[in-house]
Amino acid sequence: MEIRGFLAPKRLERRGSRTGGVRDAVWRLAAGAVALVVIVAGTFAIFVWRSNARTAGPQNPGVACPVVVPARGRPILAAPGVHRVMLIGDSIMVQASCAVADSLAGLGITTTRHAVNGSGLLTGMDWVAAIKPLLAAEHPDAVLAIFVGNYGPPLRDLAGTVIVKDTPEFDAAWQARAEELSKVVRGAGAAMYWVSPPPFAFPPFQSAARLAAGYRTIAGDHFIAAGQSLADARGREVASKRTCGQPRFVRAQDIAHLTDDGARIYGQTIARDFGRQVGLRTSPRPC
């Protein structure tokens, strides 16, 4: 007897085949979409990796670059939302600032250089007062600071007692001033970045690392650990390093400052680490 109606086998096969075909098409479409996402993500990752694997050349920018170093274009994925950076600090920042600015220019960032030789947070130049008109005039997105501990003439506490360098009283006063400076910077709408100093093997700046450790405790601020670029595996000061295929002195004979090669390595490391913190693409690493 022939079966008719909706129970007919041919109709069941036809409907099942149609349903299976739709299901297969959906799975093929999903697999294709996943493969496309994987290919795009992989291409993107390789692009970023190759961009960040670049190495800078051996040319030393020196310290005679302009106060304002303009941006050079705007690479894709580099430092979104960061257009202006201000550099402040003492002579170590003076030495490194042109290398920092040159590297940041390649990320599309304009840099202003305001570091002052011999300045510190407690005596001499009043950075808290001096930075206010600079912030109002330039409106930086970020401020990068290096202060290694210049101090003199010494301060006195409320009782008239001299605050001696590298004592708990000195550390507390220095930290309080750093927090005050940070508050002014962030109040102007800029992000505050403290840069670790290069290591110092001899007085009078052996406390620089301890002071920098205090900066790391300031809520809301950021830290760039660039000092290790001029250190050995144990974090100690080195007089020379192999750079761009050649051994070069990186510390000056006065035991406190940097050579041109040292300033280049340190400055390029500062810019590279900053770029990593604010974007996916960053500047070339020192050679």
N, C-alpha and C positions, 0 to 999 in steps of 0.2 A: 504494500500500500504506500502510495506516495504521500509524504508529509508536506503539508502546505502551511502557509501563514508565517507568523514570526518565529516559529521553531525550526524553520527550514535550515539545514546545515550550511548551505551556501551563504545565507544571509548572516549567520553567526560568524563565519570565517571572514566575510567581507567587513563586518563591523569590527571584529577583533584586529584584523589587519590594518584597518584605518586608524584605530586607537594606538596600536603599536607603532605605526608610522609617525604619528604625531609625537608620541613619547620619545622615539629615537631622534626626531628632529629637534625636540627641546633639549635633549642631552647633548646632541652635537653642537647646538648653539651655545649651551652653557660651557662646554669644554673649549670651544673656540674663544669665548669671552675670557675664560680663565687663562688660556694660553696667551691671549693678547695682553692681558694685564701683567703676566709674568715677563713677557718680552719687553714691554714698556718699562716696567719697574727695573728689570735688569739693565736695560740700556741707560736709564736714568742713573742707576747706581754706578755704572761704569763711567759715565760722563762726569759725575761728581768726584769719583775716586781719582780719575786721571787728572782732573783739574786741580785737585788738592795735592796731588803727588808732584807737582811742578817744583823745580829747584831754582832759586834766585842765582844771579850771577855774582862775580867777585867784586864788582865795583862798590867802593865805599862812598856813601852819600856825603860824609863829612858833617860839618855843623853850620854851613853857610847857606843853607836853603832858605827860602822866604819864610816870613812869619806865617803867611797863609799859603798852604800847599793845596791847590785845587784838585778836585776829583778828575779822573780820566775815564769818562763813560760810566756805565753801570752794568757790570756783568750779571747775567741772569742768576738768581738764587743767592746772590752775595749781599749780606747785611741788609735785609729788607727793613725799612723804617729807620735806618741809621744813615744820615746824610752829612752830619757835622760832628767832629770830635775835637775836643780841646785837650792839650797836653800841658800838665803843670808839674812842678817839682824842683829838684835841685840840679846840680851839675851832671849827675848821672842821666837824668832825663834830657838835659841839654845835649849831651853827647849822643844819646840814642834817638832823639826826636826826629831828625831828618830821615833816618832809616824807617822809623815808624810811619812817618807821613808819606814817604814814597810808596811804601807797601800798601797803606790804606787808600792812597789815590787810585791804585789799581783795582780796588774793590768799589770804586765809585763814591768814596768818602773824602770830603774836604776837611783838612786838618789845620788847626791853629796852634802855634807853638808859643807857650808863655813861661816855660821853666826859667828859673833864675839861679845862677851859680851861687853856691854858699847858703842858700835859703833853707829854712827849716820850719817846723810847725810852732815852735815856742818863742824863738827870739829872732831879731832882725826883721825881715819882711813879714808883714801881717797878712798871711794868705787868706784868712777868713774875710778880711775887709777888701783885699785886692781883687778877689775873684768875683765879687758881687757885680761891679760894672762890666766885667768881661762877660759874665753870664747874660746880663741884660742886653749887651750889644750883639753877642754872637749866637745865642740860643742853641748851644750844642745839644746833641742827643745823648752824648756820653762825655765824661771827663775821665782821663787816665792820669794817675798820679804816682810819682815815685819820690819818696822821702826816706833817706837813709840815716838821718839822725844828726844833721848839723845843729850845733848848739853853742851859742856864745854871743854876747856875754851872758853869764848864768842868771837865771831868775831867782827871786826870793819868794818864799811862801808868806802867808799872812802874818807870821810871827817875825819876819825879817830874816829868816834863816836861808842861806843859799841852797838852792836845789842842785845837788850834785848829779852830774851825768851818770847814767847807768845805775841809778838807785831805784828802789820801788817808787819813791816820790816822783822821780823824773819820768818813769814809765807811765805812771798814772796821769801826770799832767799832759804828756804827749798823746796818750790815748784819748783823753778828754778833748783835746784840740782837734784830733783827727775826726772824732765824732761830730764836733761842731762844724768843721769844714764839710763833712759829708751831708749834714742836715741842710746847709746852705745850697749845696749842689743839687740835691734831690728836690729841695723846695723850688728850685728854678725849672724843674721838669726834666733834668738830665739824670742819667744813670751814672753812678759812681763806681769806677773801677780802680782798685789799688793794685799796683804791680810789685811783685816781689823783687827785692834788690839782688844784684849779683852777690855771691858770698865774699866776705872779707876775712882774710886770715890774720890781719894785724889791726891794732887800734888805729884810729879812734872809732871805727864803725862796726865793730864786732857785734854790737847790739842791734844792727839793722834787721836781722832776721827775726829777732824777738819783737821788735816794733811792728814788723810786717805781720807777725802772727796775731797781733792785736787788731790790725785792720780787718782780718778775716772774721772777727767776731761781731762786726758792726752789722746789725740787722738791715737787710735791704740792699746792701752793697755787694759788689762782685770782686773777684780776685783773679789775677792773671799770674800764674806761676812761671814767669819767664826767667827768673834768676838762675834756674837750673841749667840754662843753656851755656853758662860760663862756669859750670861746676864739674867736678869729677863724679864718679858713680856714687860716692859717699856724700855728695853735696858740698865738698870743700872747694875753695878757690884754686884755680889753675892759672899758671902764668901764660900758657900757650895751648893752642888747640890745632888740630889739622882741619883746615877749612879750604874748600875749593881745590882740594888735592894737594895743598901745601901746608906745612907747619907755619903757624903765625902766632906772634905774641898777641894776647887779648887783654892783658892788663898793663897799665902804664908803669913807669919806674917809680912814680910817687906812691905806689901800692894802693892808692884809693881809686884812681880813675881807670878808664878804659882806653885802649888803643883804638884806632879807626876800625880795625877788623873786629875788635871786641864790641864796639858800639854797633857795627853793622849786624853782627850775629844777634846781639841782644835786642836791638830794635826790630829786626825782622821777626824774631820770635814773639815779641809783644804783639805785633800786628797780626801775625798768624793765629795766635791763641785768642786774640780778641775776635777775629773773623769767625773762628770756630764757635764762639759763644753766641754770636748774633746772626749767623746764617749758615747755610749748607756749604757754600763755597768760600774758600779763604785764600789768603795770599801765599806765594811760594815760600817754601822752607829755606832757611839759610843753607848755602852749599858747604 
